[in-house]
Amino acid sequence: MIKFLDLKSQYISIKEEVDLAISSTIEQSAYIGGALVESFQNSFGAYQGAKHCIGVANGTDALEIAIKCLELPTNSEIIVPSNSFISTAEAVTNSGHQIIFGDINENTYNLNINDVKDKITPRTTAIIAVHLYGQPCDMGPLKDLAQIHDLKIIEDCAQAHGAEYHGQRVGTIGEIGTFSFYPGKNLGAYGDAGAIVTNDSSLAQRAKMIANHGRVAKYDHIMEGRNSRLDGLQAAILSVKLKHLDSWLEHRIQLSKAYLKGLKNIGDIVLPVINKDIRHVFHLFVIRTKYREALRAHLTAKNIETGIHYPIALPKLEAYHYMKQADAKMMANRLDNELLSLPIGEHLSREQVQEVISEIDQFFKLKSETIAIYNFHKN
């Protein structure tokens, strides 16, 4: 079996360090706040090049708190990419604002800057830039656009720990950045966890208060906030894993090069395009093909796991039926039935990647036969 994700093998590779971190946390009874959380916040903030890092309960909370920090006018329009996980969009609605779906670039699947320009109205106050699959958005033009229209930029970095745009780590390019440490992320906890980063001291102080019941000290509540705190166990585990992150990312980058080289001459596949002067950290390696379902079935039969990110574009979800954009002529609406995520990660060897490449090549060499077999079993 070539697994899409293998968290157990990752744990085994750092078992002694993780077990020691967990046992030490329990011995200290350091469950909420304290030195372990502070240490991770300082380390991760420094890793991303941010002056401030606030640990929170999960990535969705991070987005909602970041939006609240900006103190935008009620019912503002916030532009969100149409190809992302729902948390990017629901954070807008849950914060009392209106979602505006921006279309995606067909090469990188990140926000299409030209479409964003067309979506800006007098009510637009912010843009959420999702660094999807591990590749940073084209932040230069996006920042120029934001400056012209006096818009705030929130960076959703849930899939982009360690990614860089023109030498700058993501999360520090806009006003505020958010991270998820969901277990399957490149830097993942052993449960839900998240973080907010910023170089703005006032935003950092506000985020810290919102995440901790609106207080600066125990029982000293400046505002109404919420309960969204990174716990000590997750902070201890993340501190261990952060030490290994760069080597894991480099391994992903090398595997992606093998994929790009091995798949470039195979027909009916669109490979990811990597922009210049960026560090793509390949949380996911996503190809595109109109034969996705048949190819996926073929790989499954060969014990190769794959994923789909995302099978339904956000405008097509029932949750957003009220926006009446399921049939809109958007790139995201056209491509969601063609995207296929291949296995990638520190658990894979170069030999396993070559096996995946070989099976994809074999599928397309026998395309007519394999598709006929797939259609027969499907019907």
N, C-alpha and C positions, 0 to 999 in steps of 0.2 A: 504494500500500500504506500503510495506517495501522498502524504497528507497535505491538506491545504494549510492547516495550522496544527502545531504540535507543542502545546504548552507544557506537557509532561516532560518531554526531552529537554526543553529549555530549563525547567526546574532542576532536573537531574544534573545538568551541567554546572549549576551554581548552588547545589543543594546545601553544602556546608555553610556557605555565607548566608543564605536565606534562613536556614534553620537557626543559626546563631542570632540573627537579627530578630526573628520572631520570639525566641526564648528570652532574649534580653529585654524585649519590650514587655513581655508578660512579667518577668521578674521585677521590672521597674514599675509595673502597673501604669505605664505611660500610654494611656488609651486615647485621650482627647487633649490636643494641644501639647505644649511642652517642647523639650529640646529636640526630640526626634522629628517632629513636624517642622520646627524652625530650621533644623539642619537641612532637611530636604528642600524646603522652600529656598533657602540660600543657595544650595547647590544647583537646583534646577534653574533658578533665576539667572545665575552666573552662566550656566550652560547655554541658555537661550540669549544671553547678552542683555538681560532685562535688569533694571535697578530694583524692581519689586516683583515678588511672586507670592500669590495668596493661594494656599491649598483649599480646595472645596470638595464637596461630596461626589460630584460627577461632572462630566462635560456639559450636560444640558444646563445644570445649575450655573456653570461658569458662563455660558452664553447669556442666560437670563440676568445674572448679576451684572455682567458687563454692560448689557443694554440699559439696565436701571442706573448704573453709575453715570452714564452719559446725560441723564436728566433731559431726555428728548421730550418735545411737546406731545401730549397725549394724542393717540391715534395718528402718529406720524407714519409715513410710508418708509419702509426699509427694504431695500433691494436684496434679494436672496437668490443664489443660483438654483436653477431648476433641476439640477442633478446633484443631490446630496442626500444624506440621511435626514429623516423628518425633524430631528432635534433642531437643526439649523432654522427651519421655518417655524416650528411650534414655539420656540423661544421668543420669536417676534410677537405672535398672537398672545402668548401668556404674559407678555410684558405690556399689553394694552396698545399694541401698534398693528399696522396693516402690512401684510406681506405683498411684495411686488416681485414676481418671478422674473429674473433675468435669464436670458438664454446662455448656452454654453458654447465654447469654442470646440469645433469638431476635431481638432488635433490634440488638445490638452484636456478637454472636458471641464476646464475651469471657466469662470465668468467671461463672457464675450464683451469686451469693453465697448464696442460700437452699439451693442444692444442695450447695455447699461445706460449709455448716453440717451437713447431714445425713451428710456423708462423714467427718467428724472422729471419730476413735476415740482411745483412750489411747495408741496407737502412732503417731499423726500428729505429725510434728515440723515440717513445713514446707509451704508453698504456693508453687508457681511461677505467678506472675501474668504471662501473656503479653499484651502490649499489641498485640493482633492488628490487622493491616491498617493500623496507624498510630494507632489510637485507644486511649488509656489505659484500663486497667481502672478500675472504680469503687473506687479505692484506700482511700477513707475507711472505708467499712463493712468492707472486707477487713482493714484494719489493726486496727480495733476487734475484729473476730473473732479475729485472730491474738493480740492482747493478752490477751483473755479466756482463750484456751487455751494461751498461752505457745508460740506457733508463730513460726517464722522465715519471712520473705517474700523470695523471690528474684524479681527482675523480669527477665523475658525481653524485652528491648527490641530484638530483631533487626529488627523492622519499624517502629521508632518513634523513630529519631534525631530529637531536637528536639521531640518531643511533650511536652505539658504537662498536668498534672492540678492544677487550682486554682492555677495560676501556678507550679507546681514541675515541673521537668524530670524525666521518668521516669528510673529507674535510681537515684535518690537518695531514694525514698520508703520502700522496704523496707530490709532490712539490706544488700543487695548487688544490683547490677544487671549484666546482661550484654548485649553487643552483638555483632552479626555485621556484617562489612564485605564480605560476599559481593558480587561485582560488580553484581548486580541490585538491591541495596539502595539506599535513598535516598542514603546515603553509602556508596559501594562502592569497594573496592580493585580492583586488576588481577590478582586471584587471591584466595586465602583469607586472611582476617585477622579478628581479633576484639578485644574489649576487655572488661575488668571495671571497674566503677566502684563506689565506696563512700565514705561519710564516716567509716567506722570504721577508724582507723589500724591496729589489730591485725589486722583482716581483710585490709586492703591488704597488710600485710607478709607475712602467710601466703600470700596469693594470689601475690605476687611470687616467693616462695620455691618454691611448688609448681610454678609455670610454668617455673622455671629450675633444675630438678634439685635442688630443696630447699636451695638455697644462698643465702647473703647476700653472699658474696665468692667469688672464684675458688678452687675446691677446698675451700671451707669449707661442707660440706654438713650442715645442721642436721637434715634429714630426707630421706627418699626423695621425690622429686618426679617431674616429667616434663619433656619438652622441648616447650614450647609458647610460642614467642616471636614477637612481631611483628617482621618484618624491616625493614631500613632502606629498601628500595625502596618497599614498601607504605606505610610511614610517611610517606615524602616525597610520594607520590602523594595519600594521604589528607589531608595538610596543605594541599595545593593545593585539593583539592575541598571541604574544610571551609569555606574562604573563600566558596564559592559556595552552600553548602548552604541558607542561609536564603532566598535568592532562588529557588532551585529548589523549596523547600517552599512558598513563597508562590504560585508558579505552579501547583503541584499543588492547593493549596487553592482557587484561583480556578477551575481546571478542574472541581473537584468541585462547586462552586456552580453552574456551568453545567449539569453533569449533573443535579443535584438539581432545578433549575428546569425543565430541558427534559424530564425523564422523569416528573415528578410526576403528570401527568394521563394517563399511558399505563397501560392496564389490565394485570393479571396480572404486575406487577412489584412486588417489595418492595424499597424503597430503604434504604440504610444510615441508621440513626438516630444522630445525634451528640449525646452527652450535654452538659449545660450545664457551663460553666466548665472546658472542656478545649480543648486544641489538638490536633486530629486532623490528622496530617501526610500521610494518604492515600498510604501506600506502595502500597496497592491500593484500587481503587474497586469494591466487590463488590455486585452486585444479586442478587436471588433470584427465580427463576421456575420453575414446573413444566414449562415448555416450553424448558428450557435447551438441550438438545441440538439441537433444531430451530432455535432462535434462533442458536446458535453456528454451525451449518452455514450459515445465511443470511448471517451477518456474514462468515464465511470466504469465501463466494462473492462477496461485495462487497469483498474484499481488506482486511478489517478483522480484525486478530489479537486474540484474547482468551485468557484463562487460566482455570484452575479451581484455587481454593485453599480447601479441598483436596478432591480427588475421592473420597477414602475417609477417613471419620472414623477417628481412631486406634483406637477399640475394635474396628473392623471389619478392621483389618489382620491379615494372617496372623501377623505378628510377635507379636501379642497375642491369638492364638486361645486360648491357655491361660487367659486371664482370663474367657472365656465371656461377653463383653458385646456381641458383634456384634448381637444381637437385643434388647439392653436398650432400654427406652423412654426414650431420651435424645434431646434436641433435635438434638444433633450427628449422631446416626445417621439422623435423619429428613431433615435439610436438606442432607446432602452431595451429593445428586443434583440440587440446585436452585441451587447457588451458581455465579455467573459473574463473573469479573473483567474489567472493561472496560479498554481502554488508558488510561493516565494517566501523566504524567511531563513533564519539562522539554522533551522532544523534540516534544511535541504543541502544536498551535495551537488557539485557540478555534474556528476554522473546522473543523478536523478533528473536534473533539468534537461540534460541531453536526452534522457528517456522520454520526457514530456514532448520535447521537440520532435523526436523520432515518431511518436504516435500521432502527433498533429500532421506531420508530413505524410505519414501512411494514410491517414484519413482522407486528405485531399487528393492523394494519388488514386484512391479507390472511392472517390466522392460519390459517384452515381450509385454504386453498389451499397455503400454504407448508409446513404440517405434513404434508399429504397427499403433497406432492412429496418431503419429507424421508423419510417412512416408505417411500415407493416405492423410493427409491434405497438406503435402509438394508437393505431386504429383497431 
